[in-house]
Amino acid sequence: MRFKSNGKLLITSEFLVMKGAMALAMPAKLDQELNVTSTNTDFVYWKSFDKENQIWYEEKFFLNGGSLIYHGKKNKISDLIVRLFDYIHRFNNPKKSIGNEFIWKLNFDRNWGLGSSSTLINNLSKWAKVNPYNLLFSVFNGSGYDIACCDKSNPIIFQKKVDYLSFSNTTFNPNFLNNLFLVFLNKKQNTQKSVQNFLKIDGYFIDEINQINDIVNGIQNVKDLTTFESLIEKHEKIIANILKMPTIQNEKFPKYNYGVIKSLGSWGGDFVLATGNERNMDYFHEKGFNTVKKMSDLLYV
């Protein structure tokens, strides 16, 4: 059995999406595959390959009282797999997983923050026939927007309501699309740590959420690059004020005078959105940020 799920990037509403703000999210054109095959064994065999087809993780798991156990050294990946299967086994016959080999194949750089965990969870939910959002929330805090992107090939507007999740298809194909670039900051941000730190901040952020919602609506209808830059600059200032942090442009790229830079997802790592033209991207290359992609090359628009 073979399953595939797309990666993602959150374009707007980082952090506030967990408080109910509307968010523009875009699935990546790169995905993660999960292949499950039966074996004549009494254990679960797990193998993970990176985009270069090199094994970066493997482990054997055995069934004990309905839960998986492993014999290797304690690590976060094994712990995550055990916790996911603990949830799955509550809704399925635990022995269903025994005698299977799970091959996990990433088709994007696992440091890019495109959703190696969310695509894993979505693929596992397909195999186990469980609700992917419930499986996600059994192990992580978050909004669920990343799961909503997994089976999409178009942008979505996502919103986490009090008692349900809402998402609808949209498009993002403005006439200045070729002026939008994604720059990788050479480090993967710890999303869960960032989320936990944000959730410690008191407040409902009603005014800020209303402003962000207006920005999201504006971005969907924007006609020119100058207006778009004004919207994302305002967005940056709102989030920076909540986090008590400088904007990424002020902190890391104060001399970038060709356009506007916006953080994406967890601030301080992964990708940022930069406006400009291809020649302007030399600025980032000269600073050692060599992974620069056109938005339309990496994401579904």
Residue frames as qw, qx, qy, qz and C-alpha x, y, z in Angstrom:
[[0.000, 0.888, 0.459, 0.000, 0.00, 0.00, 0.00],
 [0.453, 0.099, 0.036, 0.885, 1.33, 3.40, -0.98],
 [0.103, -0.888, -0.430, 0.123, 0.23, 6.77, 0.37],
 [0.440, 0.262, 0.047, 0.858, 1.33, 10.33, -0.47],
 [0.177, -0.881, -0.392, 0.197, 0.82, 13.69, 1.23],
 [0.406, 0.708, 0.014, 0.577, 1.96, 17.16, 0.19],
 [0.440, -0.220, -0.351, 0.797, 4.12, 19.44, 2.25],
 [0.039, -0.882, -0.440, -0.162, 2.99, 23.00, 3.03],
 [0.326, 0.063, -0.235, 0.914, 3.84, 26.56, 3.97],
 [0.105, -0.790, -0.552, 0.246, 1.74, 28.94, 6.05],
 [0.368, 0.482, 0.194, 0.771, 1.74, 32.26, 4.20],
 [0.190, -0.568, 0.078, -0.797, -0.23, 34.33, 6.72],
 [0.689, -0.528, -0.056, -0.494, -1.49, 34.28, 10.30],
 [0.616, 0.159, -0.687, 0.351, 1.40, 32.41, 11.90],
 [0.132, -0.033, -0.716, 0.685, 0.68, 31.75, 15.59],
 [0.401, 0.122, 0.252, -0.872, -2.68, 33.59, 15.48],
 [0.582, 0.029, -0.647, -0.493, -4.12, 30.77, 13.36],
 [0.370, -0.132, -0.877, 0.277, -4.24, 28.80, 16.63],
 [0.059, 0.294, 0.509, -0.807, -6.42, 31.53, 18.12],
 [0.409, 0.611, 0.645, -0.209, -8.94, 31.49, 15.27],
 [0.131, 0.670, -0.244, -0.689, -7.47, 33.85, 12.69],
 [0.826, 0.542, 0.112, -0.110, -8.07, 33.16, 9.00],
 [0.432, -0.565, 0.568, 0.414, -4.95, 31.87, 7.30],
 [0.704, 0.612, -0.260, -0.249, -3.72, 31.54, 3.74],
 [0.614, -0.404, 0.667, 0.123, -1.87, 28.21, 3.46],
 [0.615, 0.597, -0.370, -0.359, -0.29, 26.71, 0.36],
 [0.950, -0.099, 0.289, 0.059, 0.51, 23.05, -0.33],
 [0.172, -0.644, 0.615, 0.422, 3.98, 22.26, -1.62],
 [0.762, 0.447, -0.329, -0.333, 4.60, 20.54, -4.92],
 [0.340, 0.369, -0.841, 0.201, 6.89, 18.20, -2.98],
 [0.805, -0.359, -0.115, -0.458, 5.51, 15.37, -0.89],
 [0.226, -0.422, 0.848, -0.226, 6.28, 12.48, 1.42],
 [0.734, 0.047, -0.555, -0.388, 5.46, 8.88, 0.59],
 [0.502, -0.338, 0.713, -0.355, 4.62, 6.02, 2.91],
 [0.663, 0.194, -0.644, -0.327, 4.83, 2.47, 1.59],
 [0.607, -0.321, 0.597, -0.415, 3.46, -0.34, 3.77],
 [0.658, 0.261, -0.657, -0.259, 4.27, -3.93, 2.89],
 [0.888, -0.373, 0.108, -0.248, 3.59, -7.18, 4.71],
 [0.264, 0.564, -0.771, 0.137, 6.49, -9.26, 6.05],
 [0.842, -0.214, -0.489, -0.075, 6.74, -12.70, 7.62],
 [0.330, 0.236, -0.579, 0.707, 7.88, -11.29, 10.95],
 [0.419, -0.661, -0.614, 0.102, 6.47, -10.60, 14.41],
 [0.317, -0.519, -0.161, 0.778, 7.59, -6.98, 14.57],
 [0.339, 0.915, 0.212, -0.054, 7.07, -3.60, 12.89],
 [0.650, -0.096, 0.222, 0.721, 10.03, -2.48, 10.78],
 [0.146, 0.953, 0.195, -0.183, 10.40, 1.23, 10.11],
 [0.622, -0.029, 0.286, 0.729, 12.78, 2.78, 7.56],
 [0.147, 0.922, 0.199, -0.299, 13.06, 6.47, 6.64],
 [0.643, 0.192, 0.317, 0.671, 14.78, 7.76, 3.50],
 [0.033, -0.675, -0.048, 0.736, 15.69, 11.37, 2.73],
 [0.580, 0.734, 0.052, -0.350, 15.35, 13.03, -0.66],
 [0.203, 0.671, -0.685, -0.198, 18.78, 11.68, -1.64],
 [0.906, 0.012, -0.352, -0.235, 17.45, 8.18, -0.99],
 [0.344, 0.335, -0.737, 0.475, 19.74, 7.76, 2.02],
 [0.614, -0.531, -0.584, -0.006, 18.45, 6.08, 5.19],
 [0.043, 0.549, -0.343, 0.761, 18.39, 8.58, 8.06],
 [0.495, -0.279, 0.550, -0.612, 16.33, 6.55, 10.52],
 [0.689, -0.021, -0.653, -0.314, 15.38, 2.91, 11.02],
 [0.315, -0.298, 0.690, -0.579, 14.02, 0.89, 13.93],
 [0.433, -0.194, -0.858, -0.198, 12.26, -2.33, 14.84],
 [0.435, -0.279, 0.326, -0.792, 9.20, -2.18, 17.08],
 [0.265, -0.124, -0.956, 0.014, 7.54, -5.04, 18.95],
 [0.509, -0.508, -0.297, -0.628, 4.03, -5.31, 20.34],
 [0.302, -0.044, -0.785, 0.539, 3.65, -5.36, 24.12],
 [0.006, 0.500, 0.687, -0.527, 0.20, -5.13, 25.68],
 [0.308, 0.818, 0.485, 0.020, -1.23, -3.27, 22.72],
 [0.007, 0.961, -0.157, -0.228, 1.62, -0.76, 22.53],
 [0.777, 0.517, -0.218, 0.285, 4.76, -0.66, 20.43],
 [0.558, -0.755, 0.249, 0.236, 8.15, -0.84, 22.12],
 [0.670, 0.677, -0.265, 0.149, 11.57, -0.46, 20.56],
 [0.886, -0.322, -0.039, 0.330, 15.02, -1.68, 21.49],
 [0.547, 0.484, -0.045, 0.681, 17.16, 1.13, 20.15],
 [0.291, -0.142, -0.354, 0.877, 18.37, 4.22, 21.96],
 [0.074, 0.760, 0.551, -0.336, 15.69, 6.64, 23.10],
 [0.200, -0.056, 0.301, 0.931, 15.08, 9.36, 20.51],
 [0.344, 0.337, 0.216, -0.849, 12.33, 11.77, 19.46],
 [0.484, 0.202, -0.584, -0.620, 11.46, 9.96, 16.22],
 [0.345, -0.089, -0.934, 0.035, 10.92, 6.60, 17.90],
 [0.055, 0.292, 0.649, -0.701, 8.93, 8.24, 20.68],
 [0.416, 0.290, -0.100, -0.856, 6.71, 9.96, 18.11],
 [0.487, 0.087, -0.763, -0.417, 6.05, 6.70, 16.25],
 [0.214, -0.181, -0.902, 0.328, 5.18, 4.91, 19.50],
 [0.188, 0.333, 0.430, -0.818, 2.76, 7.69, 20.48],
 [0.467, 0.239, -0.367, -0.768, 1.10, 7.68, 17.05],
 [0.482, -0.012, -0.849, -0.215, 0.60, 3.92, 17.13],
 [0.029, -0.196, -0.784, 0.589, -0.71, 4.09, 20.69],
 [0.413, 0.320, 0.150, -0.840, -3.50, 6.30, 19.36],
 [0.525, 0.231, -0.612, -0.545, -4.05, 4.13, 16.28],
 [0.300, 0.000, -0.949, 0.099, -4.22, 0.96, 18.37],
 [0.236, 0.202, 0.605, -0.733, -7.03, 2.42, 20.47],
 [0.597, 0.423, 0.071, -0.679, -9.22, 2.40, 17.35],
 [0.728, 0.398, -0.491, -0.266, -7.84, -0.61, 15.51],
 [0.977, -0.197, -0.035, 0.073, -6.69, -4.11, 16.21],
 [0.289, -0.836, 0.425, 0.194, -3.14, -3.59, 17.58],
 [0.697, -0.147, 0.638, 0.291, -1.93, -6.67, 15.74],
 [0.610, 0.757, 0.236, -0.004, -2.77, -4.99, 12.43],
 [0.128, 0.926, -0.350, -0.056, 0.59, -3.20, 12.52],
 [0.580, -0.465, 0.659, 0.115, 2.64, -6.30, 13.33],
 [0.681, 0.153, 0.648, 0.305, 4.33, -7.98, 10.37],
 [0.427, 0.866, 0.236, 0.110, 4.48, -4.77, 8.36],
 [0.562, -0.132, 0.102, 0.810, 7.36, -2.76, 6.99],
 [0.116, 0.939, 0.279, -0.166, 6.79, 0.98, 6.85],
 [0.589, 0.092, 0.221, 0.772, 8.99, 2.82, 4.34],
 [0.019, -0.909, -0.238, 0.343, 8.97, 6.58, 4.78],
 [0.592, 0.195, 0.320, 0.713, 10.36, 8.54, 1.77],
 [0.024, -0.806, -0.165, 0.567, 10.80, 12.31, 1.88],
 [0.589, 0.516, 0.382, 0.491, 10.83, 14.11, -1.44],
 [0.071, 0.912, -0.052, 0.400, 11.96, 17.40, 0.08],
 [0.368, 0.372, -0.587, 0.618, 14.83, 18.41, 2.35],
 [0.546, -0.548, -0.629, 0.075, 13.80, 17.44, 5.87],
 [0.370, -0.305, -0.290, 0.828, 15.35, 20.66, 7.23],
 [0.033, 0.296, 0.359, 0.885, 13.07, 22.85, 5.15],
 [0.186, 0.229, 0.571, -0.766, 10.11, 22.79, 7.53],
 [0.397, 0.029, -0.496, -0.771, 7.66, 21.77, 4.81],
 [0.763, -0.174, 0.136, -0.607, 5.88, 19.27, 7.05],
 [0.376, 0.271, -0.886, -0.007, 7.76, 16.01, 7.53],
 [0.139, 0.060, 0.841, -0.519, 5.66, 15.30, 10.64],
 [0.554, 0.330, 0.258, -0.720, 2.27, 16.35, 9.26],
 [0.623, 0.375, -0.519, -0.449, 2.75, 14.36, 6.05],
 [0.195, 0.156, -0.951, 0.181, 3.77, 11.33, 8.09],
 [0.300, 0.180, 0.685, -0.639, 0.67, 11.68, 10.25],
 [0.617, 0.380, -0.037, -0.688, -1.64, 12.13, 7.27],
 [0.526, 0.325, -0.741, -0.263, -0.19, 9.08, 5.50],
 [0.061, 0.052, -0.934, 0.348, -0.45, 6.95, 8.63],
 [0.453, 0.239, 0.457, -0.727, -4.06, 8.02, 9.11],
 [0.650, 0.351, -0.372, -0.561, -4.86, 6.84, 5.57],
 [0.408, 0.215, -0.887, 0.009, -3.31, 3.46, 6.27],
 [0.033, -0.092, -0.853, 0.513, -4.98, 3.10, 9.68],
 [0.225, -0.539, -0.623, -0.520, -8.29, 4.66, 8.57],
 [0.335, -0.618, -0.502, 0.503, -8.38, 7.12, 11.47],
 [0.120, 0.968, 0.209, 0.070, -9.16, 10.84, 11.51],
 [0.659, 0.338, -0.161, 0.652, -5.90, 12.66, 10.64],
 [0.112, -0.712, 0.136, -0.679, -6.72, 15.70, 12.78],
 [0.799, -0.557, 0.049, -0.220, -7.41, 13.56, 15.84],
 [0.917, 0.007, -0.080, 0.392, -4.15, 11.72, 15.21],
 [0.367, 0.582, -0.143, 0.712, -2.30, 15.04, 14.90],
 [0.340, -0.696, 0.150, -0.614, -3.78, 16.50, 18.08],
 [0.921, -0.368, -0.127, -0.005, -2.96, 13.30, 19.99],
 [0.814, -0.092, -0.048, 0.571, 0.75, 14.17, 19.73],
 [0.364, 0.140, 0.059, 0.919, 1.09, 17.88, 18.85],
 [0.102, 0.715, 0.343, -0.601, -0.33, 21.28, 19.61],
 [0.168, -0.074, 0.543, 0.820, -1.22, 23.25, 16.51],
 [0.452, 0.303, 0.077, -0.835, -4.05, 24.39, 14.31],
 [0.677, 0.250, 0.691, -0.035, -4.34, 21.55, 11.79],
 [0.443, 0.775, -0.126, -0.433, -3.75, 23.72, 8.71],
 [0.016, -0.541, 0.793, 0.281, -0.83, 21.48, 7.72],
 [0.403, 0.149, 0.902, -0.040, -3.06, 18.39, 7.60],
 [0.490, 0.694, 0.353, -0.392, -5.61, 20.35, 5.55],
 [0.265, 0.760, -0.423, -0.415, -2.89, 20.99, 2.94],
 [0.465, -0.319, 0.813, 0.144, -1.76, 17.36, 2.67],
 [0.475, 0.315, 0.799, 0.191, -4.24, 16.26, 0.00],
 [0.297, 0.871, 0.222, -0.322, -4.61, 19.58, -1.80],
 [0.596, 0.133, 0.358, 0.706, -3.09, 20.91, -5.01],
 [0.061, 0.722, 0.240, 0.646, -4.33, 24.47, -4.51],
 [0.078, 0.227, -0.480, 0.844, -4.08, 27.11, -1.75],
 [0.382, -0.579, -0.717, -0.072, -6.64, 27.11, 1.04],
 [0.215, -0.557, 0.223, -0.771, -8.15, 29.54, 3.51],
 [0.582, -0.206, -0.761, 0.200, -8.03, 27.78, 6.87],
 [0.287, -0.548, 0.237, -0.749, -9.63, 28.73, 10.16],
 [0.373, -0.114, -0.869, 0.303, -9.68, 26.92, 13.50],
 [0.456, -0.554, -0.174, -0.674, -13.05, 27.55, 15.10],
 [0.454, -0.475, 0.541, -0.524, -13.94, 26.79, 18.72],
 [0.724, -0.073, 0.639, -0.250, -15.41, 23.38, 17.98],
 [0.829, 0.393, 0.379, 0.119, -14.55, 22.67, 14.34],
 [0.375, -0.366, 0.430, 0.735, -12.03, 23.35, 11.58],
 [0.533, 0.760, 0.280, -0.246, -12.96, 25.30, 8.47],
 [0.299, -0.420, 0.528, 0.675, -11.09, 25.36, 5.17],
 [0.632, 0.679, 0.310, -0.209, -12.00, 26.28, 1.62],
 [0.698, 0.180, 0.361, 0.591, -10.18, 26.22, -1.70],
 [0.111, 0.925, 0.024, -0.362, -8.78, 29.43, -3.10],
 [0.767, 0.432, 0.087, 0.466, -6.19, 30.58, -5.63],
 [0.288, -0.849, 0.108, 0.430, -3.25, 32.90, -5.36],
 [0.667, 0.225, 0.441, 0.557, -2.01, 33.82, -8.82],
 [0.058, 0.902, 0.112, -0.413, -1.49, 37.60, -8.95],
 [0.657, 0.738, -0.018, 0.153, 0.19, 39.26, -11.92],
 [0.034, 0.827, -0.513, 0.228, 3.30, 39.83, -9.76],
 [0.962, -0.253, 0.085, -0.058, 3.72, 36.14, -8.86],
 [0.820, 0.350, -0.160, 0.423, 7.18, 36.11, -10.49],
 [0.088, 0.697, -0.327, 0.632, 8.24, 38.72, -7.92],
 [0.720, -0.540, 0.231, -0.370, 7.61, 36.40, -4.96],
 [0.576, 0.403, -0.690, 0.173, 10.48, 34.25, -3.71],
 [0.840, -0.528, -0.033, -0.121, 11.01, 31.81, -0.84],
 [0.316, 0.665, -0.583, 0.345, 14.37, 31.96, 0.93],
 [0.865, -0.338, -0.361, 0.085, 15.50, 29.18, 3.28],
 [0.209, -0.900, 0.275, -0.267, 17.27, 30.53, 6.37],
 [0.492, 0.459, -0.711, 0.207, 19.62, 27.52, 6.62],
 [0.013, -0.114, 0.858, -0.500, 18.06, 26.15, 9.78],
 [0.428, -0.418, -0.723, -0.347, 14.94, 24.25, 10.73],
 [0.291, -0.406, 0.322, -0.804, 12.86, 25.87, 13.41],
 [0.097, -0.158, -0.944, 0.271, 11.41, 23.77, 16.25],
 [0.312, -0.409, -0.427, -0.744, 7.74, 24.36, 15.51],
 [0.611, -0.539, -0.580, -0.029, 6.42, 22.76, 18.69],
 [0.483, -0.309, -0.332, 0.749, 8.74, 24.80, 20.88],
 [0.018, 0.132, 0.165, 0.977, 7.66, 27.98, 19.08],
 [0.463, -0.475, -0.546, -0.511, 3.99, 27.04, 19.52],
 [0.616, -0.482, -0.550, 0.293, 4.45, 26.29, 23.21],
 [0.334, -0.167, -0.177, 0.911, 6.18, 29.63, 23.77],
 [0.175, -0.274, -0.321, -0.890, 3.38, 31.47, 21.98],
 [0.550, -0.503, -0.605, -0.278, 0.67, 29.72, 23.98],
 [0.507, -0.364, -0.490, 0.609, 2.29, 31.03, 27.17],
 [0.052, 0.096, 0.036, 0.993, 1.46, 34.58, 26.07],
 [0.145, 0.509, 0.714, -0.457, -1.77, 35.74, 27.72],
 [0.240, 0.418, -0.085, -0.872, -4.49, 37.26, 25.60],
 [0.637, 0.449, 0.616, -0.118, -7.24, 36.58, 23.09],
 [0.258, -0.254, 0.478, 0.800, -5.77, 39.01, 20.51],
 [0.411, 0.646, 0.630, -0.130, -9.22, 39.90, 19.16],
 [0.210, 0.886, -0.068, -0.407, -8.12, 43.21, 17.59],
 [0.146, -0.546, 0.718, 0.406, -5.03, 41.63, 16.08],
 [0.422, 0.189, 0.877, 0.129, -7.05, 38.71, 14.67],
 [0.397, 0.788, 0.407, -0.235, -9.51, 41.10, 13.07],
 [0.096, 0.831, -0.354, -0.419, -6.63, 43.01, 11.49],
 [0.275, -0.292, 0.863, 0.306, -5.03, 39.78, 10.23],
 [0.476, 0.457, 0.750, -0.040, -8.37, 38.64, 8.78],
 [0.330, 0.879, 0.086, -0.333, -8.61, 41.94, 6.89],
 [0.062, -0.671, 0.630, 0.385, -5.08, 41.42, 5.58],
 [0.414, 0.015, 0.895, 0.166, -5.89, 37.87, 4.43],
 [0.461, 0.698, 0.529, -0.141, -8.96, 39.12, 2.59],
 [0.166, 0.890, -0.193, -0.377, -6.88, 41.89, 1.09],
 [0.252, -0.454, 0.780, 0.350, -4.19, 39.49, -0.10],
 [0.510, 0.303, 0.802, 0.066, -6.79, 37.34, -1.86],
 [0.391, 0.826, 0.406, -0.012, -7.96, 40.35, -3.85],
 [0.277, -0.721, 0.229, 0.592, -4.70, 42.25, -4.27],
 [0.686, 0.704, 0.183, 0.010, -3.96, 43.58, -7.75],
 [0.442, 0.793, -0.293, 0.300, -0.48, 45.07, -7.52],
 [0.737, 0.048, -0.479, 0.474, 2.84, 44.33, -5.82],
 [0.073, 0.401, -0.313, 0.858, 3.01, 47.62, -3.93],
 [0.656, -0.406, 0.007, -0.637, -0.30, 46.93, -2.17],
 [0.924, -0.118, -0.363, 0.032, 0.76, 43.35, -1.43],
 [0.537, 0.238, -0.457, 0.668, 4.02, 44.58, 0.11],
 [0.244, -0.440, 0.218, -0.836, 2.10, 47.04, 2.27],
 [0.834, -0.318, -0.160, -0.421, -0.17, 44.23, 3.52],
 [0.889, -0.062, -0.382, 0.246, 2.61, 41.81, 4.45],
 [0.302, 0.370, -0.389, 0.787, 4.61, 44.61, 6.08],
 [0.499, -0.445, 0.129, -0.732, 1.61, 45.43, 8.27],
 [0.929, -0.180, -0.288, -0.147, 1.21, 41.71, 9.01],
 [0.680, 0.198, -0.472, 0.525, 4.85, 41.48, 10.15],
 [0.014, -0.425, 0.342, -0.838, 4.45, 44.40, 12.54],
 [0.734, -0.386, -0.049, -0.557, 1.35, 42.88, 14.15],
 [0.943, -0.117, -0.299, 0.086, 3.02, 39.53, 14.85],
 [0.515, 0.333, -0.408, 0.677, 6.29, 41.17, 15.91],
 [0.277, -0.508, 0.226, -0.783, 4.42, 43.28, 18.45],
 [0.877, -0.331, -0.096, -0.335, 2.70, 40.21, 19.93],
 [0.926, 0.005, -0.251, 0.283, 5.93, 38.20, 20.13],
 [0.336, -0.910, 0.181, 0.163, 7.98, 41.19, 21.33],
 [0.723, -0.114, 0.453, 0.510, 10.48, 40.42, 18.59],
 [0.102, 0.577, -0.317, -0.746, 11.94, 42.44, 15.71],
 [0.823, 0.487, 0.063, -0.286, 10.70, 41.65, 12.23],
 [0.875, -0.018, 0.325, 0.358, 12.93, 39.31, 10.25],
 [0.516, 0.721, 0.107, 0.451, 13.79, 42.12, 7.82],
 [0.180, -0.920, 0.203, -0.285, 14.90, 44.48, 10.61],
 [0.750, -0.550, 0.366, 0.026, 16.83, 41.77, 12.41],
 [0.781, -0.096, 0.513, 0.345, 18.57, 39.85, 9.62],
 [0.508, 0.371, 0.492, 0.601, 18.22, 41.80, 6.39],
 [0.052, -0.795, -0.282, 0.535, 18.09, 45.53, 7.22],
 [0.066, -0.534, 0.404, 0.740, 19.93, 46.46, 4.02],
 [0.285, 0.305, 0.836, 0.357, 17.54, 44.65, 1.70],
 [0.149, 0.461, 0.118, -0.867, 16.08, 47.65, -0.12],
 [0.129, 0.061, -0.732, -0.666, 14.53, 45.87, -3.10],
 [0.556, -0.342, -0.568, -0.500, 11.28, 44.76, -1.46],
 [0.576, -0.492, 0.324, -0.567, 9.67, 43.39, 1.69],
 [0.386, 0.169, -0.901, 0.107, 10.55, 40.23, 3.64],
 [0.698, -0.365, 0.062, -0.613, 7.94, 38.30, 5.61],
 [0.208, -0.282, 0.908, -0.230, 8.44, 35.47, 8.11],
 [0.719, -0.030, -0.481, -0.501, 6.56, 32.24, 7.42],
 [0.815, -0.234, -0.529, 0.036, 5.43, 29.78, 10.09],
 [0.685, -0.628, -0.162, 0.332, 7.69, 29.75, 13.16],
 [0.161, 0.969, -0.164, 0.086, 9.74, 32.93, 13.28],
 [0.351, -0.766, 0.534, 0.076, 13.50, 32.64, 13.06],
 [0.394, -0.250, 0.847, 0.255, 13.91, 29.60, 10.84],
 [0.563, 0.446, 0.692, 0.069, 12.66, 27.71, 7.82],
 [0.378, 0.427, 0.452, 0.687, 11.57, 29.90, 4.88],
 [0.054, 0.588, 0.238, -0.771, 10.82, 33.60, 4.50],
 [0.478, 0.701, 0.488, 0.201, 8.91, 35.28, 1.69],
 [0.282, -0.487, 0.150, 0.813, 10.83, 37.99, -0.16],
 [0.516, 0.794, 0.309, -0.088, 9.55, 40.33, -2.86],
 [0.164, -0.699, 0.444, 0.537, 11.83, 41.48, -5.67],
 [0.776, 0.535, -0.226, -0.247, 13.21, 40.14, -8.92],
 [0.976, 0.018, -0.087, 0.201, 15.67, 37.37, -9.71],
 [0.490, 0.553, -0.286, 0.610, 18.63, 39.74, -9.79],
 [0.360, -0.694, 0.252, -0.570, 17.70, 41.03, -6.31],
 [0.945, -0.307, -0.043, -0.103, 17.98, 37.48, -4.96],
 [0.669, 0.413, -0.389, 0.480, 21.77, 37.78, -5.29],
 [0.249, -0.673, 0.335, -0.611, 21.55, 39.69, -2.00],
 [0.859, -0.362, 0.223, -0.286, 20.61, 36.47, -0.21],
 [0.932, 0.249, -0.149, 0.218, 23.12, 34.34, -2.09],
 [0.349, 0.641, -0.380, 0.568, 25.89, 36.73, -1.06],
 [0.439, -0.562, 0.424, -0.559, 24.86, 36.27, 2.57],
 [0.024, -0.255, 0.960, -0.110, 25.08, 32.48, 2.28],
 [0.597, 0.262, 0.581, -0.488, 21.39, 31.73, 1.81],
 [0.020, 0.294, -0.749, -0.593, 21.61, 29.65, -1.33],
 [0.105, 0.387, 0.911, 0.097, 18.18, 27.99, -1.31],
 [0.245, 0.394, 0.100, -0.880, 16.04, 30.58, -3.06],
 [0.229, 0.303, 0.885, 0.269, 12.94, 29.41, -4.91],
 [0.298, -0.167, -0.278, -0.898, 10.23, 31.12, -6.88],
 [0.504, 0.006, 0.575, -0.644, 7.01, 30.69, -4.92],
 [0.793, 0.324, -0.067, -0.512, 5.30, 29.23, -8.00],
 [0.527, 0.415, -0.741, -0.032, 8.07, 26.62, -8.38],
 [0.098, 0.163, -0.878, 0.439, 7.75, 25.28, -4.84],
 [0.286, 0.263, 0.679, -0.623, 4.07, 25.80, -4.00],
 [0.144, 0.510, 0.779, 0.335, 0.71, 25.21, -5.65],
 [0.037, 0.202, 0.106, -0.973, -0.83, 28.56, -6.51]]
